[in-house]
Amino acid sequence: GVSPVQDAHADLHGAVRTGPVSPTLIQQWEQQIHHGEPFTDRKSTFQAHLAAVRSLGEVQDMVSVLKSNNKVARATHNIMAFRLTTESGNLLCDCD
């Protein structure tokens, strides 16, 4: 039979690595992050960023690389979300 998928939540705010991000890590993720077109509404600019992740470590890396971008880091409010399936088949997700 098919086993049910269980939701597990991870703390996305704790997912951001501290300290400088290595140029190698930035280069690794640059090709994998897709950037949506920015749009502005009432003096606020919004832009989506998307990448496939396979582990919580990859979520941490991607968020750190995004926040190493000065424009993203200066944003008043970054909204983050992720969802992935673990090797055991469980759904791991979190969002702001």
Biopython code that builds the backbone (N, CA, C, O; Angstrom):
import numpy as np
from Bio.PDB.StructureBuilder import StructureBuilder

atoms = [
    (1, "GLY", "N", (0.808, -1.185, 0.000)),
    (1, "GLY", "CA", (0.000, 0.000, 0.000)),
    (1, "GLY", "C", (0.846, 1.240, 0.000)),
    (1, "GLY", "O", (2.066, 1.185, 0.162)),
    (2, "VAL", "N", (0.196, 2.341, -0.180)),
    (2, "VAL", "CA", (0.870, 3.635, -0.186)),
    (2, "VAL", "C", (0.814, 4.207, 1.222)),
    (2, "VAL", "O", (-0.250, 4.265, 1.838)),
    (3, "SER", "N", (1.965, 4.627, 1.721)),
    (3, "SER", "CA", (1.987, 5.215, 3.062)),
    (3, "SER", "C", (1.620, 6.685, 2.979)),
    (3, "SER", "O", (1.993, 7.362, 2.021)),
    (4, "PRO", "N", (0.889, 7.191, 3.974)),
    (4, "PRO", "CA", (0.501, 8.601, 3.941)),
    (4, "PRO", "C", (1.714, 9.506, 4.122)),
    (4, "PRO", "O", (2.668, 9.155, 4.817)),
    (5, "VAL", "N", (1.666, 10.648, 3.501)),
    (5, "VAL", "CA", (2.733, 11.630, 3.649)),
    (5, "VAL", "C", (2.470, 12.417, 4.920)),
    (5, "VAL", "O", (1.354, 12.876, 5.160)),
    (6, "GLN", "N", (3.494, 12.568, 5.720)),
    (6, "GLN", "CA", (3.359, 13.308, 6.968)),
    (6, "GLN", "C", (4.003, 14.679, 6.792)),
    (6, "GLN", "O", (5.075, 14.804, 6.200)),
    (7, "ASP", "N", (3.341, 15.693, 7.310)),
    (7, "ASP", "CA", (3.917, 17.039, 7.263)),
    (7, "ASP", "C", (4.842, 17.229, 8.453)),
    (7, "ASP", "O", (4.494, 16.901, 9.587)),
    (8, "ALA", "N", (6.001, 17.752, 8.185)),
    (8, "ALA", "CA", (6.940, 18.123, 9.238)),
    (8, "ALA", "C", (7.367, 19.549, 8.968)),
    (8, "ALA", "O", (7.604, 19.915, 7.817)),
    (9, "HIS", "N", (7.469, 20.352, 9.999)),
    (9, "HIS", "CA", (7.834, 21.750, 9.803)),
    (9, "HIS", "C", (9.247, 21.981, 10.317)),
    (9, "HIS", "O", (9.637, 21.455, 11.359)),
    (10, "ALA", "N", (9.989, 22.758, 9.589)),
    (10, "ALA", "CA", (11.332, 23.160, 9.986)),
    (10, "ALA", "C", (11.320, 24.665, 10.173)),
    (10, "ALA", "O", (10.526, 25.366, 9.546)),
    (11, "ASP", "N", (12.180, 25.157, 11.015)),
    (11, "ASP", "CA", (12.243, 26.585, 11.276)),
    (11, "ASP", "C", (13.040, 27.270, 10.176)),
    (11, "ASP", "O", (14.269, 27.192, 10.155)),
    (12, "LEU", "N", (12.353, 27.933, 9.274)),
    (12, "LEU", "CA", (13.017, 28.594, 8.151)),
    (12, "LEU", "C", (13.920, 29.719, 8.632)),
    (12, "LEU", "O", (14.981, 29.948, 8.052)),
    (13, "HIS", "N", (13.519, 30.418, 9.675)),
    (13, "HIS", "CA", (14.345, 31.523, 10.164)),
    (13, "HIS", "C", (15.661, 30.999, 10.713)),
    (13, "HIS", "O", (16.679, 31.686, 10.619)),
    (14, "GLY", "N", (15.668, 29.818, 11.275)),
    (14, "GLY", "CA", (16.904, 29.202, 11.743)),
    (14, "GLY", "C", (17.701, 28.589, 10.613)),
    (14, "GLY", "O", (18.824, 28.127, 10.815)),
    (15, "ALA", "N", (17.115, 28.584, 9.409)),
    (15, "ALA", "CA", (17.767, 27.949, 8.269)),
    (15, "ALA", "C", (18.851, 28.824, 7.663)),
    (15, "ALA", "O", (19.676, 28.331, 6.894)),
    (16, "VAL", "N", (18.871, 30.098, 7.986)),
    (16, "VAL", "CA", (19.851, 30.988, 7.377)),
    (16, "VAL", "C", (21.185, 30.835, 8.098)),
    (16, "VAL", "O", (21.275, 30.999, 9.314)),
    (17, "ARG", "N", (22.208, 30.519, 7.326)),
    (17, "ARG", "CA", (23.553, 30.403, 7.878)),
    (17, "ARG", "C", (24.067, 31.801, 8.191)),
    (17, "ARG", "O", (23.721, 32.765, 7.508)),
    (18, "THR", "N", (24.888, 31.904, 9.219)),
    (18, "THR", "CA", (25.463, 33.199, 9.564)),
    (18, "THR", "C", (26.888, 33.273, 9.037)),
    (18, "THR", "O", (27.507, 32.247, 8.756)),
    (19, "GLY", "N", (27.401, 34.479, 8.906)),
    (19, "GLY", "CA", (28.753, 34.672, 8.407)),
    (19, "GLY", "C", (28.764, 34.860, 6.899)),
    (19, "GLY", "O", (27.728, 34.771, 6.240)),
    (20, "PRO", "N", (29.948, 35.119, 6.366)),
    (20, "PRO", "CA", (30.048, 35.358, 4.929)),
    (20, "PRO", "C", (29.752, 34.096, 4.116)),
    (20, "PRO", "O", (30.007, 32.979, 4.564)),
    (21, "VAL", "N", (29.215, 34.295, 2.927)),
    (21, "VAL", "CA", (28.894, 33.191, 2.022)),
    (21, "VAL", "C", (30.058, 33.051, 1.046)),
    (21, "VAL", "O", (30.496, 34.035, 0.451)),
    (22, "SER", "N", (30.549, 31.842, 0.886)),
    (22, "SER", "CA", (31.719, 31.628, 0.030)),
    (22, "SER", "C", (31.384, 31.887, -1.434)),
    (22, "SER", "O", (30.273, 31.599, -1.878)),
    (23, "PRO", "N", (32.335, 32.428, -2.179)),
    (23, "PRO", "CA", (32.126, 32.640, -3.619)),
    (23, "PRO", "C", (31.793, 31.337, -4.348)),
    (23, "PRO", "O", (31.040, 31.346, -5.322)),
    (24, "THR", "N", (32.342, 30.234, -3.886)),
    (24, "THR", "CA", (32.060, 28.938, -4.504)),
    (24, "THR", "C", (30.588, 28.575, -4.349)),
    (24, "THR", "O", (29.961, 28.094, -5.293)),
    (25, "LEU", "N", (30.036, 28.807, -3.156)),
    (25, "LEU", "CA", (28.621, 28.509, -2.911)),
    (25, "LEU", "C", (27.733, 29.414, -3.767)),
    (25, "LEU", "O", (26.739, 28.964, -4.338)),
    (26, "ILE", "N", (28.100, 30.677, -3.847)),
    (26, "ILE", "CA", (27.322, 31.608, -4.671)),
    (26, "ILE", "C", (27.347, 31.155, -6.126)),
    (26, "ILE", "O", (26.307, 31.125, -6.784)),
    (27, "GLN", "N", (28.514, 30.807, -6.626)),
    (27, "GLN", "CA", (28.638, 30.362, -8.014)),
    (27, "GLN", "C", (27.835, 29.093, -8.267)),
    (27, "GLN", "O", (27.209, 28.945, -9.316)),
    (28, "GLN", "N", (27.854, 28.174, -7.298)),
    (28, "GLN", "CA", (27.100, 26.915, -7.422)),
    (28, "GLN", "C", (25.602, 27.178, -7.571)),
    (28, "GLN", "O", (24.940, 26.518, -8.373)),
    (29, "TRP", "N", (25.059, 28.129, -6.813)),
    (29, "TRP", "CA", (23.621, 28.391, -6.814)),
    (29, "TRP", "C", (23.182, 29.373, -7.886)),
    (29, "TRP", "O", (22.008, 29.387, -8.258)),
    (30, "GLU", "N", (24.107, 30.209, -8.401)),
    (30, "GLU", "CA", (23.714, 31.209, -9.391)),
    (30, "GLU", "C", (22.992, 30.599, -10.588)),
    (30, "GLU", "O", (22.040, 31.186, -11.103)),
    (31, "GLN", "N", (23.430, 29.446, -11.025)),
    (31, "GLN", "CA", (22.827, 28.803, -12.198)),
    (31, "GLN", "C", (21.501, 28.114, -11.866)),
    (31, "GLN", "O", (20.726, 27.795, -12.768)),
    (32, "GLN", "N", (21.239, 27.885, -10.583)),
    (32, "GLN", "CA", (20.053, 27.123, -10.186)),
    (32, "GLN", "C", (18.887, 27.988, -9.714)),
    (32, "GLN", "O", (17.750, 27.519, -9.665)),
    (33, "ILE", "N", (19.158, 29.234, -9.370)),
    (33, "ILE", "CA", (18.101, 30.122, -8.882)),
    (33, "ILE", "C", (17.480, 30.864, -10.064)),
    (33, "ILE", "O", (18.176, 31.527, -10.833)),
    (34, "HIS", "N", (16.178, 30.744, -10.194)),
    (34, "HIS", "CA", (15.422, 31.447, -11.234)),
    (34, "HIS", "C", (14.807, 32.696, -10.598)),
    (34, "HIS", "O", (14.211, 32.625, -9.523)),
    (35, "HIS", "N", (14.956, 33.819, -11.259)),
    (35, "HIS", "CA", (14.479, 35.095, -10.726)),
    (35, "HIS", "C", (13.302, 35.580, -11.564)),
    (35, "HIS", "O", (13.404, 35.708, -12.784)),
    (36, "GLY", "N", (12.184, 35.848, -10.891)),
    (36, "GLY", "CA", (11.016, 36.385, -11.581)),
    (36, "GLY", "C", (11.204, 37.850, -11.905)),
    (36, "GLY", "O", (12.124, 38.497, -11.404)),
    (37, "GLU", "N", (10.335, 38.362, -12.738)),
    (37, "GLU", "CA", (10.369, 39.784, -13.077)),
    (37, "GLU", "C", (9.885, 40.600, -11.871)),
    (37, "GLU", "O", (8.837, 40.290, -11.304)),
    (38, "PRO", "N", (10.622, 41.624, -11.477)),
    (38, "PRO", "CA", (10.151, 42.480, -10.377)),
    (38, "PRO", "C", (8.917, 43.270, -10.810)),
    (38, "PRO", "O", (8.789, 43.666, -11.969)),
    (39, "PHE", "N", (8.019, 43.488, -9.861)),
    (39, "PHE", "CA", (6.893, 44.377, -10.137)),
    (39, "PHE", "C", (6.679, 45.282, -8.932)),
    (39, "PHE", "O", (6.971, 44.907, -7.796)),
    (40, "THR", "N", (6.168, 46.470, -9.195)),
    (40, "THR", "CA", (5.999, 47.475, -8.149)),
    (40, "THR", "C", (4.524, 47.793, -7.976)),
    (40, "THR", "O", (3.783, 47.963, -8.944)),
    (41, "ASP", "N", (4.121, 47.867, -6.714)),
    (41, "ASP", "CA", (2.753, 48.226, -6.354)),
    (41, "ASP", "C", (2.822, 49.158, -5.157)),
    (41, "ASP", "O", (3.336, 48.783, -4.103)),
    (42, "ARG", "N", (2.315, 50.353, -5.312)),
    (42, "ARG", "CA", (2.298, 51.354, -4.230)),
    (42, "ARG", "C", (3.668, 51.528, -3.573)),
    (42, "ARG", "O", (3.789, 51.466, -2.349)),
    (43, "LYS", "N", (4.678, 51.741, -4.378)),
    (43, "LYS", "CA", (6.051, 52.012, -3.950)),
    (43, "LYS", "C", (6.760, 50.807, -3.339)),
    (43, "LYS", "O", (7.866, 50.955, -2.821)),
    (44, "SER", "N", (6.161, 49.625, -3.383)),
    (44, "SER", "CA", (6.809, 48.405, -2.918)),
    (44, "SER", "C", (7.124, 47.539, -4.125)),
    (44, "SER", "O", (6.284, 47.362, -5.007)),
    (45, "THR", "N", (8.348, 46.995, -4.165)),
    (45, "THR", "CA", (8.759, 46.135, -5.268)),
    (45, "THR", "C", (8.809, 44.697, -4.782)),
    (45, "THR", "O", (9.324, 44.404, -3.704)),
    (46, "PHE", "N", (8.266, 43.813, -5.596)),
    (46, "PHE", "CA", (8.212, 42.387, -5.282)),
    (46, "PHE", "C", (8.936, 41.613, -6.371)),
    (46, "PHE", "O", (8.839, 41.950, -7.551)),
    (47, "GLN", "N", (9.665, 40.569, -5.968)),
    (47, "GLN", "CA", (10.336, 39.708, -6.940)),
    (47, "GLN", "C", (10.434, 38.306, -6.352)),
    (47, "GLN", "O", (10.852, 38.127, -5.208)),
    (48, "ALA", "N", (10.046, 37.324, -7.145)),
    (48, "ALA", "CA", (10.126, 35.925, -6.711)),
    (48, "ALA", "C", (11.460, 35.326, -7.136)),
    (48, "ALA", "O", (12.014, 35.682, -8.176)),
    (49, "HIS", "N", (11.967, 34.407, -6.311)),
    (49, "HIS", "CA", (13.180, 33.647, -6.611)),
    (49, "HIS", "C", (12.837, 32.185, -6.350)),
    (49, "HIS", "O", (12.192, 31.870, -5.349)),
    (50, "LEU", "N", (13.257, 31.298, -7.230)),
    (50, "LEU", "CA", (12.865, 29.895, -7.144)),
    (50, "LEU", "C", (14.052, 29.000, -7.455)),
    (50, "LEU", "O", (14.836, 29.289, -8.359)),
    (51, "ALA", "N", (14.183, 27.907, -6.702)),
    (51, "ALA", "CA", (15.203, 26.898, -6.995)),
    (51, "ALA", "C", (14.717, 25.556, -6.460)),
    (51, "ALA", "O", (13.993, 25.500, -5.466)),
    (52, "ALA", "N", (15.112, 24.494, -7.114)),
    (52, "ALA", "CA", (14.796, 23.144, -6.629)),
    (52, "ALA", "C", (15.756, 22.814, -5.486)),
    (52, "ALA", "O", (16.968, 22.996, -5.608)),
    (53, "VAL", "N", (15.199, 22.329, -4.378)),
    (53, "VAL", "CA", (16.006, 21.921, -3.222)),
    (53, "VAL", "C", (15.670, 20.490, -2.852)),
    (53, "VAL", "O", (14.535, 20.041, -3.012)),
    (54, "ARG", "N", (16.667, 19.782, -2.357)),
    (54, "ARG", "CA", (16.476, 18.374, -2.021)),
    (54, "ARG", "C", (16.743, 18.058, -0.554)),
    (54, "ARG", "O", (16.573, 16.919, -0.118)),
    (55, "SER", "N", (17.166, 19.077, 0.213)),
    (55, "SER", "CA", (17.459, 18.865, 1.630)),
    (55, "SER", "C", (17.367, 20.193, 2.364)),
    (55, "SER", "O", (17.385, 21.257, 1.745)),
    (56, "LEU", "N", (17.269, 20.126, 3.684)),
    (56, "LEU", "CA", (17.236, 21.344, 4.488)),
    (56, "LEU", "C", (18.554, 22.104, 4.334)),
    (56, "LEU", "O", (18.567, 23.334, 4.364)),
    (57, "GLY", "N", (19.660, 21.380, 4.170)),
    (57, "GLY", "CA", (20.949, 22.027, 3.945)),
    (57, "GLY", "C", (20.939, 22.860, 2.679)),
    (57, "GLY", "O", (21.508, 23.952, 2.653)),
    (58, "GLU", "N", (20.295, 22.360, 1.617)),
    (58, "GLU", "CA", (20.193, 23.130, 0.377)),
    (58, "GLU", "C", (19.303, 24.349, 0.561)),
    (58, "GLU", "O", (19.554, 25.393, -0.040)),
    (59, "VAL", "N", (18.265, 24.229, 1.384)),
    (59, "VAL", "CA", (17.420, 25.390, 1.698)),
    (59, "VAL", "C", (18.279, 26.452, 2.377)),
    (59, "VAL", "O", (18.226, 27.627, 2.016)),
    (60, "GLN", "N", (19.066, 26.034, 3.354)),
    (60, "GLN", "CA", (19.944, 26.957, 4.074)),
    (60, "GLN", "C", (20.923, 27.637, 3.125)),
    (60, "GLN", "O", (21.134, 28.847, 3.199)),
    (61, "ASP", "N", (21.517, 26.852, 2.235)),
    (61, "ASP", "CA", (22.474, 27.419, 1.276)),
    (61, "ASP", "C", (21.807, 28.429, 0.354)),
    (61, "ASP", "O", (22.337, 29.518, 0.134)),
    (62, "MET", "N", (20.651, 28.072, -0.181)),
    (62, "MET", "CA", (19.978, 28.954, -1.130)),
    (62, "MET", "C", (19.558, 30.267, -0.470)),
    (62, "MET", "O", (19.751, 31.336, -1.048)),
    (63, "VAL", "N", (18.992, 30.200, 0.721)),
    (63, "VAL", "CA", (18.575, 31.410, 1.432)),
    (63, "VAL", "C", (19.794, 32.276, 1.728)),
    (63, "VAL", "O", (19.731, 33.498, 1.591)),
    (64, "SER", "N", (20.899, 31.660, 2.132)),
    (64, "SER", "CA", (22.121, 32.421, 2.410)),
    (64, "SER", "C", (22.656, 33.098, 1.162)),
    (64, "SER", "O", (23.083, 34.251, 1.216)),
    (65, "VAL", "N", (22.636, 32.393, 0.038)),
    (65, "VAL", "CA", (23.100, 32.978, -1.221)),
    (65, "VAL", "C", (22.191, 34.130, -1.631)),
    (65, "VAL", "O", (22.680, 35.180, -2.048)),
    (66, "LEU", "N", (20.880, 33.954, -1.520)),
    (66, "LEU", "CA", (19.967, 35.048, -1.863)),
    (66, "LEU", "C", (20.229, 36.268, -0.989)),
    (66, "LEU", "O", (20.270, 37.395, -1.482)),
    (67, "LYS", "N", (20.405, 36.039, 0.309)),
    (67, "LYS", "CA", (20.609, 37.161, 1.229)),
    (67, "LYS", "C", (22.003, 37.758, 1.120)),
    (67, "LYS", "O", (22.260, 38.817, 1.692)),
    (68, "SER", "N", (22.912, 37.104, 0.397)),
    (68, "SER", "CA", (24.224, 37.698, 0.152)),
    (68, "SER", "C", (24.127, 38.776, -0.933)),
    (68, "SER", "O", (25.054, 39.566, -1.111)),
    (69, "ASN", "N", (23.003, 38.803, -1.655)),
    (69, "ASN", "CA", (22.740, 39.839, -2.647)),
    (69, "ASN", "C", (22.298, 41.090, -1.887)),
    (69, "ASN", "O", (21.321, 41.051, -1.140)),
    (70, "ASN", "N", (23.009, 42.184, -2.075)),
    (70, "ASN", "CA", (22.746, 43.411, -1.326)),
    (70, "ASN", "C", (21.306, 43.890, -1.464)),
    (70, "ASN", "O", (20.712, 44.357, -0.492)),
    (71, "LYS", "N", (20.747, 43.780, -2.652)),
    (71, "LYS", "CA", (19.373, 44.242, -2.871)),
    (71, "LYS", "C", (18.380, 43.393, -2.076)),
    (71, "LYS", "O", (17.431, 43.926, -1.501)),
    (72, "VAL", "N", (18.591, 42.086, -2.041)),
    (72, "VAL", "CA", (17.722, 41.195, -1.261)),
    (72, "VAL", "C", (17.935, 41.447, 0.232)),
    (72, "VAL", "O", (16.972, 41.517, 0.995)),
    (73, "ALA", "N", (19.184, 41.582, 0.643)),
    (73, "ALA", "CA", (19.497, 41.787, 2.061)),
    (73, "ALA", "C", (18.889, 43.076, 2.601)),
    (73, "ALA", "O", (18.497, 43.136, 3.767)),
    (74, "ARG", "N", (18.806, 44.117, 1.754)),
    (74, "ARG", "CA", (18.255, 45.403, 2.196)),
    (74, "ARG", "C", (16.740, 45.441, 2.199)),
    (74, "ARG", "O", (16.157, 46.398, 2.709)),
    (75, "ALA", "N", (16.089, 44.442, 1.653)),
    (75, "ALA", "CA", (14.624, 44.446, 1.570)),
    (75, "ALA", "C", (14.015, 44.570, 2.961)),
    (75, "ALA", "O", (14.522, 44.009, 3.933)),
    (76, "THR", "N", (12.928, 45.311, 3.034)),
    (76, "THR", "CA", (12.247, 45.501, 4.310)),
    (76, "THR", "C", (11.709, 44.186, 4.855)),
    (76, "THR", "O", (11.790, 43.928, 6.056)),
    (77, "HIS", "N", (11.161, 43.357, 3.976)),
    (77, "HIS", "CA", (10.606, 42.083, 4.429)),
    (77, "HIS", "C", (10.767, 41.027, 3.343)),
    (77, "HIS", "O", (10.124, 41.092, 2.296)),
    (78, "ASN", "N", (11.627, 40.065, 3.605)),
    (78, "ASN", "CA", (11.770, 38.929, 2.699)),
    (78, "ASN", "C", (10.821, 37.828, 3.160)),
    (78, "ASN", "O", (10.812, 37.460, 4.335)),
    (79, "ILE", "N", (10.037, 37.313, 2.247)),
    (79, "ILE", "CA", (9.106, 36.232, 2.549)),
    (79, "ILE", "C", (9.677, 34.961, 1.942)),
    (79, "ILE", "O", (9.926, 34.898, 0.738)),
    (80, "MET", "N", (9.884, 33.954, 2.772)),
    (80, "MET", "CA", (10.498, 32.709, 2.323)),
    (80, "MET", "C", (9.549, 31.534, 2.522)),
    (80, "MET", "O", (8.727, 31.525, 3.439)),
    (81, "ALA", "N", (9.679, 30.550, 1.648)),
    (81, "ALA", "CA", (8.922, 29.309, 1.783)),
    (81, "ALA", "C", (9.686, 28.196, 1.081)),
    (81, "ALA", "O", (10.384, 28.431, 0.095)),
    (82, "PHE", "N", (9.544, 26.979, 1.602)),
    (82, "PHE", "CA", (10.098, 25.830, 0.906)),
    (82, "PHE", "C", (9.252, 24.603, 1.187)),
    (82, "PHE", "O", (8.518, 24.540, 2.173)),
    (83, "ARG", "N", (9.372, 23.632, 0.298)),
    (83, "ARG", "CA", (8.679, 22.353, 0.460)),
    (83, "ARG", "C", (9.513, 21.290, -0.252)),
    (83, "ARG", "O", (9.870, 21.453, -1.419)),
    (84, "LEU", "N", (9.819, 20.212, 0.448)),
    (84, "LEU", "CA", (10.576, 19.126, -0.158)),
    (84, "LEU", "C", (10.140, 17.803, 0.449)),
    (84, "LEU", "O", (9.575, 17.757, 1.542)),
    (85, "THR", "N", (10.411, 16.736, -0.274)),
    (85, "THR", "CA", (10.109, 15.397, 0.209)),
    (85, "THR", "C", (11.412, 14.750, 0.643)),
    (85, "THR", "O", (12.370, 14.703, -0.129)),
    (86, "THR", "N", (11.459, 14.248, 1.878)),
    (86, "THR", "CA", (12.665, 13.611, 2.393)),
    (86, "THR", "C", (12.829, 12.224, 1.772)),
    (86, "THR", "O", (11.920, 11.709, 1.121)),
    (87, "GLU", "N", (14.001, 11.631, 1.984)),
    (87, "GLU", "CA", (14.260, 10.290, 1.460)),
    (87, "GLU", "C", (13.266, 9.274, 2.009)),
    (87, "GLU", "O", (12.963, 8.282, 1.346)),
    (88, "SER", "N", (12.760, 9.512, 3.210)),
    (88, "SER", "CA", (11.794, 8.593, 3.824)),
    (88, "SER", "C", (10.370, 8.845, 3.336)),
    (88, "SER", "O", (9.445, 8.139, 3.739)),
    (89, "GLY", "N", (10.183, 9.850, 2.467)),
    (89, "GLY", "CA", (8.868, 10.123, 1.915)),
    (89, "GLY", "C", (8.046, 11.135, 2.673)),
    (89, "GLY", "O", (6.896, 11.387, 2.315)),
    (90, "ASN", "N", (8.611, 11.726, 3.722)),
    (90, "ASN", "CA", (7.893, 12.748, 4.483)),
    (90, "ASN", "C", (8.028, 14.116, 3.819)),
    (90, "ASN", "O", (9.041, 14.415, 3.187)),
    (91, "LEU", "N", (7.010, 14.925, 3.968)),
    (91, "LEU", "CA", (7.010, 16.277, 3.425)),
    (91, "LEU", "C", (7.588, 17.211, 4.481)),
    (91, "LEU", "O", (7.125, 17.227, 5.622)),
    (92, "LEU", "N", (8.593, 17.984, 4.106)),
    (92, "LEU", "CA", (9.219, 18.954, 5.013)),
    (92, "LEU", "C", (8.968, 20.318, 4.408)),
    (92, "LEU", "O", (9.307, 20.563, 3.250)),
    (93, "CYS", "N", (8.363, 21.220, 5.201)),
    (93, "CYS", "CA", (8.024, 22.528, 4.652)),
    (93, "CYS", "C", (8.004, 23.581, 5.741)),
    (93, "CYS", "O", (7.884, 23.277, 6.928)),
    (94, "ASP", "N", (8.126, 24.840, 5.304)),
    (94, "ASP", "CA", (7.975, 25.985, 6.189)),
    (94, "ASP", "C", (7.743, 27.209, 5.322)),
    (94, "ASP", "O", (8.115, 27.229, 4.149)),
    (95, "CYS", "N", (7.132, 28.220, 5.898)),
    (95, "CYS", "CA", (6.916, 29.477, 5.187)),
    (95, "CYS", "C", (6.722, 30.597, 6.205)),
    (95, "CYS", "O", (6.446, 30.365, 7.382)),
    (96, "ASP", "N", (6.876, 31.808, 5.708)),
    (96, "ASP", "CA", (6.629, 32.991, 6.549)),
    (96, "ASP", "C", (5.163, 33.321, 6.547)),
    (96, "ASP", "O", (4.745, 34.281, 7.193)),
]
sb = StructureBuilder()
sb.init_structure("model")
sb.init_model(0)
sb.init_chain("A")
sb.init_seg("    ")
for serial, (resi, resn, name, xyz) in enumerate(atoms, 1):
    if name == "N":
        sb.init_residue(resn, " ", resi, " ")
    sb.init_atom(name, np.array(xyz, "f"), 0.0, 1.0, " ", f" {name:<3s}", serial, name[0])
structure = sb.get_structure()
